[in-house]
């Protein structure tokens, strides 16, 4: 990657991931790239815990490295960043433009123009695109696309040479290209035709044989149709031997004709009723082994799982493999447990079908159910039968069909888990999960007959994305494969895009009949639910988060008691419509889409009430958890309580922290939903309630985004106090991600609002934050002046917590103005006030300031003592980011004291903490450790 500002020398961007961020933004020039997309692309789906914080630091450093003019091109726009650039300023865009113009010239036959345009485009290449950018997705997708442009420009150049009578030039170019890229068949094909056009047919045939050898040795394949056709054309033109099609036909006839003997009549010794095995069965090795193990001991097998997960396919595949072990026959009975067009088959009817399958006449079968079961067990006794009972509804269908003696094997499939059969009858459960992405891609390729080309990374990326969109569900993968087969113009990427649209995903996975429709098979499970379970299923379709806890589900349902919600959840689990992980309940992605559809069956009033209940549950629970984390915080006014909402309560800080950790994604999703639906009383309060926890983890980009949504919501309410608070909070977190201009806009608006309200504390807070902004911008004298005025405001009001915070901030400002003695005096006063108020967070920050001031005065023992007190307090608070920062400073003191080993230990501990939350300080710390190691050598 080479970056220039005007005509200057190239700008060096030494940090690889910063180059990655710039490359991603450039690849989507003039489009806003969300922080989530940027993180997903940069780390290839392996995002660190606080990816957004790290991204903000990278963008800030990029702006500084690029300089004031070029750096200003990178803008911050919700929900992410954008780089503004003209097409002529970006080589990739220029290459695309020249390619398009060259193609247009070729279409009108202006080959001189083609040659000039294509040559200009090729001159833009200076090596492999993105070779110094460690972003795999850019290599797979964008680099592959650029390579395709390069190849097409090359082909246009060659074509222009040939059209303009410059065959020697074309041949020279193609010979070089076939040496450089021997696996690219199009170059060999064009070289053959160019040589043949000059009468050099022997050389043309040699090109073909060389290409075929390379393809076979490297890829295990023969030349494709275009290269094979070129070979045929050269042979035809030279009168050479052609492939012996007659011999091939004879060989084919021999291979098929020898098997065309008259079939012999085979006497069937027992029923052979298994349906055909799935032709493209994929994976499931562990499940097949478990079925073999259970069958060896004669246990009844219960294969259960979500609709469309492949229960019948697995069972049929295993049954065909196991059939030789059961020589007396294999019987298959469909029990219609989830068939929407019939009621589940009774055990008595199933018993009659089994007896008839085993050779009994209808007249021989007793009408009495008990007598029928007794006769069935008598007939089965002593025989080795394989009995497949497909699509069972409950255990009552199965129990009368279990043989009374050993020898036969019963296999049951059901969407329900049939827990009673497992618990009371000793059945072996085989719980079928969706396929992993590798197996999903394999099944997709087998079913569609389309495989990613090994030399085209974009193919593999598109196949991976499509497999992921089908979420491992074999039925979804099969329908997607059918879509690709039925519509040759439909690309993998286009189909993936349809599946990512939650509203249209199920329509895409529908080929017009029940067996080929995910919506239909999910509906079969839904229609069998009790009224209360179906109602909860619909409400869960409204819930925005990836999963839900029991307490939240109770509030969502508006239940009068917890037990009714618990029963409904257990029914959904048993029907495989939900799964449970670590005490939380989660949908399969495609079931979630179906639940969202069914939610529309409820009236708008019912949906709105449920949505408000979950908002209220999250807000009140978060307020309680925040109170545990920060008991001295001034409380927030809340909307009126909503009936039937049961918020969480917490015994201690550890419980509150654990709750925030579990609900982190849910809370962010609820803020987004509340904002989208304009439930503004919740949208502007929830970010405040979440902020202590996320702030201590250093998740400032997420906090900035949430508080911007909160400020928009508050603006819609028109409540001046809510507006002033939310814009103040938004400015604080925009400061942390170094978005200074945006922070200043929100801060100035909040200052005006506080002044209109005549709110002295608000004015103090704005003054305090303005000082913080000046400090971040490196204007330390101005920061100290704002801190002084904020301290005066706080003393005038006489509210101890504000005075303590103002003292600590003023002390920190003085250390950066080299007034370390003054800083120590203010910090000592802040510590006393924080202790009296029980504000351990404030006390920790004040001790951190004492440590820094003492260090700069050369008082190393005092600095270490203060830092260790701050460290213990931050550890108790669970503040990972500031623990790391204090350890960094302890390391600096140790290094200046000549204690290299102790410095290394402190910095190593800090690095572990920063890596835990993905803090951008990790890069700086690694460099410091490298420097420390180098000084020892």
Helices and strands as residue ranges (DSSP letters): H 16-27, E 33-34, H 35-42, H 51-71, E 74-77, E 80-83, G 87-89, H 91-107, H 111-122, H 136-137, I 138-142, H 143-163, H 167-180, H 185-197, H 201-219, H 225-238, H 245-257, H 285-296, E 301-305, H 311-322, G 323-325, E 330-334, H 347-357, G 362-364, H 369-380, E 386-390, H 395-399, E 409-414, H 419-425, E 428-432, H 437-448, H 457-469, H 474-486, H 492-500, H 505-508, G 514-516, H 518-527, H 531-540, H 550-557, H 562-574, E 579-581, E 584-586, H 589-599, H 604-629, H 653-676, H 680-696, H 700-717, H 720-736, H 740-757, H 760-776, H 780-797, H 800-815, H 820-837, H 840-856, H 860-877, H 880-896, H 900-917, H 921-936
